[in-house]
C-alpha cells in the first residue's frame, strides 16, 4: 500500500495546470465514449446537522491509448471519500477534506491511499477552466468575477490564469466581506498586473465581466443572471446558486445529465419544474467529441453546471500515483494486507 500525504500530492501537481486540464478533458472524452463506470455518488447526511455531509464517489476510468508525445495510461478504479463541514471555516479549518483509495485491477486489493483535498479542488478547477473554453469559444474576456472567495474559486482563478493569460481584471464578491479582502490579499498574485475590485452587492459583481464563477456553499438558489452582461459565460461550480428561471433562460452545459439531475441542484429543480431535460443542450463530452455544438442566441447567458464526476478524481489520482511510484515518493506499508495464504 502506497500512502501519499498532502504535501507530496501538492508537489506532484504544482505548476501543471494546463496538463491537468488536458487530463480532465481526456476523462470527459472517455466517459462520453463509454469507457468509464460511474455509479451515482453516495451522500451521507446527518439528521441533526443539515449543513454537513460526506460523499462517496466510486468509479472506473478505462485505459487511454498512446498518442504522439503521450505513452497512454492504464485503467484505474477507486473511490473518493470527501466531507464538507462548512462551519470548519469559522474555526480556521478547511471546509472540505478528502481521501482517495485506489484498487488494483489485477486482484482488487487496495494499492494506494492518497490525500485528496488538492486533487478534488484542482480537478474541479480544471473542469471549470475547460468549461470556460467551451462556453466562450473564440471570445477572450479580459476580466472574471468570482462569487465566493474560498478554496475552490482560488483554484479556479489559478487555472483560468494559466489557461487565459489575457485576464487582467478581477472582481470579488463574498457574503463575508472580510473573506473577500483576504482573498484579494492572498490570491490576486495569480494574475499578473491584475486590477482587483471588491463588490458589496452581488448584482454589481455579476455586472462587471463576461466570465463568472460561482463557488459558494449555498444550499438553495438565491440569484438570477439578469445583472450579467449579455451572453455571459457562467461557471456554476457550486450548483445551487441559480434560480430555475435563470437556468431555463440560459444555454445549459453539464458534465453528465443523469448525475447533475440529483440532490436538488439548480438543474435538478429545473427538471422537476418542467418535467423534462430539454433545457440541457449538451454535455462536455459531447462538445469535446463534436457530437453536439453550441449556437448561443445573442444576449442569452451560457451556464456550465458540473456535478463533479469521480472519474476526474481518478484521472488525477492515477497521474499522482504513477509519478510518485516512478520518483520513489510516499510511504509504502508492506504489511497493510493479510499475508497470502499458503
C-alpha positions in Angstrom: 0.0 0.0 0.0 1.4 3.4 -1.0 0.3 6.3 1.2 0.7 9.8 -0.2 0.1 12.8 2.1 -1.0 16.3 1.3 2.5 17.8 0.7 3.6 15.1 -1.7 0.4 15.4 -3.7 0.6 19.2 -3.9 4.2 19.0 -5.0 3.4 16.5 -7.8 0.6 18.7 -9.1 2.3 22.1 -8.8 2.6 24.1 -11.9 0.8 21.6 -14.1 -2.5 23.4 -14.7 -2.7 23.1 -18.4 -1.6 19.4 -18.2 -4.4 18.8 -15.7 -7.0 20.5 -17.9 -5.9 18.1 -20.7 -6.3 15.1 -18.3 -9.8 16.2 -17.3 -10.7 16.7 -21.0 -9.5 13.2 -21.7 -11.6 11.8 -18.8 -14.7 13.5 -20.1 -14.0 12.1 -23.6 -13.6 8.6 -22.2 -16.8 9.0 -20.3 -18.7 10.0 -23.4 -17.1 7.1 -25.3 -18.5 4.6 -22.7 -15.0 3.8 -21.3 -16.0 4.5 -17.7 -18.1 3.1 -15.0 -19.7 5.7 -12.8 -22.3 4.8 -10.2 -24.2 7.7 -8.6 -22.4 9.4 -5.7 -23.5 8.3 -2.2 -24.4 11.2 0.1 -24.0 10.5 3.9 -26.0 13.1 5.8 -26.7 13.6 9.5 -30.2 14.0 10.9 -29.2 16.8 13.3 -26.5 18.5 11.1 -28.2 19.5 7.9 -25.2 21.5 6.6 -22.7 18.7 6.9 -22.2 15.8 4.6 -19.7 13.2 3.4 -19.9 12.0 -0.2 -18.5 8.8 -1.7 -17.6 8.8 -5.4 -16.8 5.4 -6.8 -15.6 5.0 -10.4 -13.6 3.3 -13.1 -11.7 5.1 -15.8 -10.5 3.0 -18.8 -7.1 2.9 -20.3 -6.0 5.6 -22.7 -4.2 4.7 -25.9 -0.7 6.1 -26.6 -0.6 9.2 -28.8 2.2 11.4 -30.1 4.1 12.5 -27.1 1.9 10.6 -24.7 2.6 7.0 -23.7 -1.0 6.4 -22.6 -2.3 5.4 -19.2 -3.6 2.2 -17.6 -7.1 1.8 -16.4 -7.8 2.9 -12.8 -10.5 2.1 -10.3 -11.2 3.5 -6.8 -13.3 5.9 -4.7 -13.1 9.4 -3.3 -14.5 10.0 0.1 -14.9 13.7 0.7 -16.5 15.6 3.6 -18.0 19.1 3.6 -18.4 20.7 7.0 -19.0 24.4 6.3 -18.6 25.5 10.0 -15.0 24.5 9.8 -14.2 27.8 8.2 -15.0 29.8 11.3 -12.6 27.6 13.2 -9.7 28.2 10.8 -10.1 24.7 9.2 -10.7 23.7 5.6 -14.4 23.2 4.8 -13.6 20.0 2.8 -11.3 17.1 3.4 -10.9 14.1 1.2 -9.1 10.8 0.6 -8.9 8.6 -2.5 -8.5 4.8 -2.3 -7.2 3.1 -5.5 -7.7 -0.6 -6.1 -5.6 -2.9 -8.2 -7.4 -4.1 -11.3 -5.4 -7.3 -11.2 -6.6 -8.6 -7.9 -8.9 -5.9 -6.4 -6.6 -5.2 -3.5 -6.3 -1.6 -2.3 -3.0 -0.3 -3.5 -2.9 3.4 -2.7 -4.3 5.8 -0.2 -4.0 9.4 -1.3 -4.8 12.6 0.5 -7.2 14.2 -2.0 -8.2 17.7 -1.0 -5.8 19.2 -3.6 -6.9 16.6 -6.2 -10.5 17.4 -5.6 -10.1 21.1 -5.8 -7.9 21.1 -8.8 -9.9 18.6 -10.8 -12.9 20.9 -10.1 -10.9 24.0 -11.2 -9.6 22.2 -14.3 -13.1 21.3 -15.2 -14.2 24.9 -14.8 -11.4 26.2 -17.0 -12.3 23.6 -19.6 -15.9 24.7 -19.4 -14.8 28.3 -19.9 -13.1 27.3 -23.1 -16.2 25.6 -24.4 -18.7 28.3 -23.4 -16.5 31.2 -24.6 -15.3 29.8 -27.9 -13.3 32.5 -29.6 -14.2 35.2 -27.1 -11.4 36.5 -25.0 -12.7 38.4 -22.0 -10.2 40.3 -20.0 -11.9 40.0 -16.7 -13.5 37.4 -14.4 -15.9 37.7 -11.5 -15.6 35.2 -8.6 -18.7 34.7 -6.5 -17.5 33.0 -3.3 -13.9 33.6 -2.0 -12.9 30.2 -0.8 -10.6 27.3 -1.8 -12.4 26.3 -4.9 -12.5 29.8 -6.5 -8.9 30.2 -5.6 -8.1 27.1 -7.7 -10.5 28.3 -10.4 -8.5 31.5 -10.6 -5.2 29.6 -10.7 -6.4 27.5 -13.7 -8.0 30.4 -15.5 -4.9 32.4 -15.1 -2.8 29.6 -16.6 -5.2 29.0 -19.5 -6.3 32.6 -20.2 -3.3 34.9 -19.9 -5.4 37.8 -21.3 -7.3 38.1 -18.0 -6.2 41.3 -16.2 -9.3 42.3 -14.2 -10.7 40.5 -11.2 -14.0 41.2 -9.3 -14.6 39.5 -6.0 -17.9 39.0 -4.1 -18.5 37.1 -0.9 -21.2 37.2 1.7 -18.4 37.8 4.2 -16.6 40.9 3.1 -13.6 40.1 5.2 -13.1 36.8 3.3 -13.1 38.8 0.0 -10.5 41.1 1.4 -8.3 38.2 2.5 -8.8 36.5 -0.9 -7.6 39.7 -2.7 -4.6 40.0 -0.5 -3.6 36.3 -0.8 -4.5 35.3 -4.3 -4.6 38.3 -6.7 -0.9 37.5 -7.5 -2.2 34.6 -9.6 -3.0 37.1 -12.3 0.0 39.3 -13.3 -0.7 43.1 -13.1 -4.3 42.4 -12.0 -6.8 45.1 -11.2 -8.9 43.9 -8.3 -12.3 45.2 -7.4 -14.4 44.0 -4.4 -18.1 44.5 -4.6 -20.6 44.7 -1.7 -23.6 43.8 -3.8 -23.9 40.6 -5.8 -25.6 42.2 -8.8 -22.8 44.7 -9.1 -20.2 41.9 -9.2 -22.2 40.0 -11.8 -22.4 43.1 -14.0 -18.6 43.6 -14.2 -17.4 40.8 -16.5 -18.5 38.3 -19.2 -16.9 35.4 -17.3 -18.3 34.5 -13.8 -17.5 31.6 -11.5 -19.9 30.6 -8.6 -18.2 28.6 -5.9 -20.2 29.1 -2.7 -21.8 26.9 0.0 -25.3 27.9 -1.0 -27.8 25.2 -0.3 -30.7 26.8 -2.2 -31.0 29.1 -5.3 -30.6 32.7 -4.5 -29.9 34.7 -7.7 -30.7 35.1 -11.3 -28.4 36.3 -14.1 -30.2 39.5 -15.2 -27.4 41.6 -13.9 -24.8 39.8 -16.1 -23.6 41.3 -19.4 -25.3 39.8 -22.4 -24.1 36.3 -23.4 -22.1 35.9 -20.1 -20.3 32.6 -19.6 -21.2 31.3 -16.1 -19.3 28.5 -14.3 -21.9 27.3 -11.9 -19.5 25.2 -9.9 -21.4 25.1 -6.7 -24.6 24.0 -8.5 -27.2 25.5 -6.2 -26.9 29.3 -6.7 -29.1 29.9 -9.8 -32.8 30.1 -9.7 -34.9 27.9 -12.0 -35.9 30.9 -14.3 -32.1 31.7 -14.6 -31.4 28.1 -15.7 -34.3 28.0 -18.1 -33.3 31.3 -19.6 -29.7 30.1 -20.3 -27.9 27.7 -22.7 -27.0 24.9 -20.3 -24.0 22.6 -20.5 -23.4 19.8 -17.9 -20.9 17.1 -17.2 -23.4 14.2 -17.0 -27.1 14.7 -17.3 -28.1 11.8 -15.0 -25.7 12.8 -12.3 -26.5 16.5 -12.3 -30.2 16.0 -12.1 -30.0 14.9 -8.5 -29.7 16.3 -5.0 -31.7 19.4 -5.6 -29.1 21.1 -7.8 -30.5 24.1 -9.8 -30.5 21.8 -12.8 -32.5 19.2 -10.8 -35.0 21.8 -9.7 -35.5 22.9 -13.3 -36.1 19.3 -14.3 -38.7 19.0 -11.6 -40.5 22.2 -12.6 -40.5 21.5 -16.4 -40.9 17.7 -16.2 -38.1 17.2 -18.7 -34.4 17.9 -19.5 -34.8 19.6 -22.9 -33.3 22.8 -21.4 -29.9 21.0 -21.2 -28.2 21.5 -24.6 -25.1 19.4 -24.3 -22.6 17.6 -22.1 -18.9 18.4 -22.0 -18.0 15.1 -23.6 -20.4 15.6 -26.4 -18.9 19.0 -27.2 -15.4 17.7 -27.0 -16.2 14.9 -29.4 -18.2 17.0 -31.8 -21.4 15.2 -31.1 -23.0 18.5 -30.1 -22.4 22.2 -30.7 -23.4 25.4 -29.1 -25.2 28.1 -31.1 -25.8 30.8 -28.5 -28.6 33.2 -29.0 -27.5 36.8 -28.7 -27.9 38.1 -25.2 -28.6 34.7 -23.6 -26.1 33.5 -20.9 -24.3 30.2 -21.1 -24.1 28.2 -17.9 -21.8 25.2 -17.1 -23.1 23.1 -14.2 -20.7 20.3 -13.4 -21.9 17.8 -10.8 -18.3 16.6 -10.3 -17.6 13.2 -11.8 -15.5 10.7 -9.8 -13.6 9.8 -13.0 -11.9 13.2 -12.9 -10.6 12.5 -9.4 -9.4 9.1 -10.7 -7.6 10.7 -13.6 -5.6 13.0 -11.4 -5.1 10.3 -8.7 -3.7 8.0 -11.4 -1.4 10.7 -12.5 -0.1 11.4 -9.0 0.2 7.7 -8.1 2.2 6.9 -11.2 4.6 9.8 -10.8 5.0 9.0 -7.1 5.9 5.4 -7.9 8.5 6.5 -10.5 10.0 9.1 -8.2 10.0 7.0 -5.0 7.7 9.4 -3.2 5.4 8.4 -0.4 5.3 5.8 2.3 4.9 2.1 1.4 3.2 0.0 4.1 4.3 -3.6 3.2 2.1 -5.3 5.8 -1.2 -3.4 5.2 -2.9 -6.5 3.7 -3.1 -10.0 5.2 -0.2 -12.3 4.2 -1.0 -14.6 1.3 -2.5 -18.0 2.3 0.0 -20.8 1.9 
